[in-house]
Amino acid sequence: MASSLRILVPVKRVIDYAIKPRINKAQTGVETSGVKHSLNPFDELSIEEAVRLRERKGPLAVENILALSAGGPKTPDVLRTAMAMGADRAFHIDVPEANGTPEPLTIAKLLKAVVEKENINLVLLGKQSIDGDQGQTGQMLAGLLGWPQATQASKIEIKDEAGTVEVTHEVDGGIETLRAKLPLIVTTDLRLNEPRYASLPNIMKAKKKPLEKKTLADFGVEDTRRLKTVKVTEPPPRKGGGKVDDVDGLVAKLKELGAL
């Protein structure tokens, strides 16, 4: 039986969602230098939900909320944001910027080690990051740990002191509700909540919360690269539409294009 919730929320520093990404000159990825960055929007949902689980005072109290992010020297910016929103402490896993972002499997292995070391029983993470859009880390982590998982959550409820959790998410035909016991992996979707803004007093408080700097090696994980980006290009520009005078003209045009 679970006595309390010990929550891990992995977060990522990404190009701000309002910025239009540009391909770099080498066509190896998106240009990141001199571009505004912020907390990945799906990760904001995860932090918000962890804090709401604490505020709801349900069957299980939230003992601790740990935010974690892997990246270069500016990574603590998003961790401070997470703590200003309500996380209790944070781990900055220092990864040299020159190495680029670790692959999802590497991050999943890191999170597995953190879960085991910190005695975590609930991991809330965004269903994807808006830069890589791979949406793999949560599922890989569940596989490595052998834990149940619920993806793209639009509602999370702790049902009892035994650690029963109900997660609702949208499927093609409507809404599906899953039930599982802690420990559990949940990935979050946009309908889950509306993340709060970090207030100035909470931003000041966040500066005093513990932020520990660690490395992948501290958790026995190697930054192995299994994937190679061959080329990144802009999508071809869309061609403008044409106009027809009447229905007969439309039918003739569709026949000309081979659509009829």
C-alpha positions in Angstrom: 0.0 0.0 0.0 1.3 3.5 -0.9 1.7 5.8 2.0 2.2 9.0 -0.1 2.9 10.3 -3.5 6.6 10.8 -4.4 6.4 12.5 -7.9 9.1 12.9 -10.5 8.4 15.4 -13.3 10.9 15.5 -16.1 11.0 18.8 -18.0 12.8 20.2 -21.0 14.0 23.5 -22.2 12.8 24.1 -25.8 12.3 26.9 -28.3 9.3 28.9 -27.2 6.1 27.6 -28.7 5.3 31.1 -30.1 8.6 31.2 -32.2 8.6 29.9 -35.8 11.5 27.4 -36.0 14.1 27.9 -38.7 16.4 25.2 -40.1 20.1 25.8 -39.5 22.5 26.3 -42.4 24.0 22.8 -42.0 20.4 21.3 -42.3 21.1 19.2 -39.2 18.3 20.6 -37.1 16.5 23.7 -35.9 18.5 26.9 -35.3 18.6 27.4 -31.5 21.2 30.2 -31.0 19.8 33.6 -30.2 16.2 32.2 -30.0 13.9 32.5 -27.0 13.5 29.3 -25.0 11.0 28.3 -22.4 9.6 25.3 -20.5 8.1 22.7 -22.9 4.3 23.3 -22.8 3.4 19.6 -22.1 5.8 19.6 -19.2 4.0 22.7 -17.7 0.9 20.5 -17.6 2.8 17.8 -15.7 4.1 20.3 -13.1 0.7 21.8 -12.7 -1.0 18.4 -12.2 1.6 17.4 -9.6 0.9 20.6 -7.7 -2.9 20.1 -8.0 -2.6 16.5 -6.7 -1.1 18.1 -3.6 -3.7 20.9 -3.3 -6.7 18.5 -3.7 -5.7 16.7 -0.5 -6.9 13.3 -1.8 -6.5 9.8 -0.3 -2.7 10.1 -0.7 -0.7 13.2 0.3 2.0 14.4 -2.0 5.3 14.0 -0.1 7.6 15.5 -2.7 7.7 16.8 -6.2 11.1 16.5 -7.9 11.7 18.3 -11.3 14.5 17.1 -13.5 16.0 18.3 -16.7 19.1 17.3 -18.8 20.9 20.0 -20.8 23.5 22.8 -20.8 24.1 25.8 -18.6 20.8 27.5 -19.3 18.8 24.4 -18.2 18.3 25.7 -14.6 16.1 28.4 -16.0 13.2 26.0 -16.7 13.9 24.1 -13.4 13.5 27.4 -11.5 10.2 27.9 -13.4 9.1 24.5 -12.4 9.9 25.2 -8.7 8.2 28.6 -8.9 5.1 26.7 -10.1 5.3 24.4 -7.1 8.0 21.7 -7.4 9.9 21.2 -4.2 13.4 20.6 -5.6 15.2 19.9 -8.9 18.0 18.0 -10.5 20.0 19.6 -13.3 21.7 16.7 -15.3 24.6 18.6 -16.9 25.0 17.6 -20.6 27.4 19.6 -22.7 25.5 21.7 -25.3 28.0 20.6 -28.0 26.7 17.0 -27.5 23.1 18.0 -28.3 20.0 16.6 -26.5 20.4 13.0 -25.3 18.2 10.5 -27.1 14.9 9.4 -25.6 16.3 5.9 -24.6 19.2 7.6 -22.7 16.7 9.9 -20.9 14.5 6.9 -20.1 17.5 5.0 -18.6 18.4 8.2 -16.6 14.9 8.5 -15.3 14.8 4.8 -14.3 17.9 5.3 -12.2 16.5 8.5 -10.6 13.2 6.7 -9.8 15.0 3.9 -8.1 17.4 6.1 -6.2 14.8 8.6 -5.0 12.0 6.0 -4.3 9.6 7.6 -6.8 6.1 6.0 -7.3 4.5 8.4 -9.8 6.2 9.9 -12.9 4.3 12.6 -14.7 5.8 13.7 -18.0 4.6 15.5 -21.1 3.5 13.2 -23.9 6.1 14.8 -26.1 8.5 17.8 -26.4 7.7 20.3 -29.1 11.2 20.2 -30.6 11.8 16.6 -31.3 8.2 15.5 -31.2 9.3 11.9 -30.7 6.9 11.1 -27.8 8.9 8.0 -26.7 10.4 8.7 -23.3 7.4 7.8 -21.1 6.7 4.6 -22.9 10.4 3.6 -22.8 10.6 4.3 -19.1 7.5 2.2 -18.4 9.1 -0.6 -20.3 12.4 -0.4 -18.5 10.7 -0.2 -15.1 8.0 -2.8 -15.8 5.4 -0.3 -14.6 1.9 0.3 -15.9 1.5 3.4 -18.1 -1.3 5.7 -19.1 -0.6 8.1 -22.0 -2.1 11.4 -23.1 -4.0 11.9 -19.9 -6.8 14.5 -19.8 -7.8 13.6 -16.2 -6.0 11.9 -13.3 -7.7 10.8 -10.1 -6.2 9.1 -7.0 -9.1 6.8 -5.9 -7.9 5.3 -2.6 -5.2 4.8 0.0 -4.1 1.6 -1.8 -2.8 3.7 -4.6 -5.5 3.0 -7.2 -5.3 5.7 -10.0 -7.8 6.4 -12.7 -6.6 8.1 -15.9 -8.9 9.4 -18.6 -7.8 10.1 -22.1 -9.3 10.7 -25.5 -9.4 8.0 -28.2 -10.7 8.1 -31.7 -14.2 6.9 -30.7 -14.6 9.0 -27.5 -13.1 8.8 -24.0 -11.3 5.9 -22.4 -10.7 5.5 -18.6 -7.8 3.3 -17.4 -7.3 2.1 -13.9 -3.9 1.0 -12.4 -2.1 0.8 -9.2 1.0 2.8 -8.1 3.8 2.8 -9.1 2.7 4.4 -12.4 3.9 6.4 -15.5 1.5 9.0 -16.9 2.1 11.2 -19.9 0.0 14.4 -20.1 -2.1 16.0 -22.8 -3.3 19.6 -23.3 -6.9 19.0 -21.9 -5.5 18.0 -18.5 -5.4 21.4 -17.0 -4.5 25.1 -17.4 -1.0 25.7 -16.0 -0.7 28.6 -13.5 1.6 31.5 -14.0 4.6 31.6 -11.6 3.9 34.6 -9.3 6.8 36.9 -8.3 6.8 35.8 -4.7 7.0 32.2 -5.8 9.8 33.0 -8.3 11.7 34.5 -5.3 11.0 31.4 -3.2 12.1 29.1 -6.0 15.6 30.7 -5.8 15.9 29.2 -2.3 14.7 25.7 -3.2 17.4 23.0 -3.7 18.7 22.6 -7.2 21.4 19.9 -7.5 23.8 19.6 -10.4 24.5 16.0 -11.5 25.7 14.1 -14.5 24.6 11.1 -16.4 27.6 9.2 -15.0 26.3 9.9 -11.5 23.4 7.6 -12.4 25.5 5.0 -14.3 24.2 6.1 -17.7 26.2 6.7 -20.9 25.2 9.3 -23.5 25.1 6.7 -26.3 24.0 7.9 -29.8 22.1 5.4 -31.8 20.3 7.7 -34.2 21.8 10.0 -36.9 19.9 12.9 -38.4 20.6 12.7 -42.1 18.9 16.0 -43.2 16.4 18.5 -42.0 14.5 20.7 -44.5 11.6 23.0 -44.7 8.4 21.6 -46.1 7.8 22.6 -49.8 5.7 25.8 -50.1 2.1 25.2 -50.7 0.7 26.2 -54.1 -2.1 28.6 -54.3 -5.6 27.4 -55.2 -7.4 28.3 -58.4 -10.9 29.6 -59.0 -13.7 28.2 -61.2 -16.8 30.0 -62.4 -19.4 27.3 -61.7 -20.1 23.7 -60.9 -19.4 22.5 -64.4 -16.0 24.3 -64.3 -15.2 22.6 -61.0 -16.1 19.1 -62.4 -14.0 19.8 -65.5 -11.1 20.9 -63.4 -11.3 17.8 -61.1 -11.4 15.6 -64.2 -8.4 17.4 -65.6 -6.5 16.7 -62.3 -7.5 13.1 -62.4 -9.5 13.4 -59.2 -12.7 12.1 -60.9 
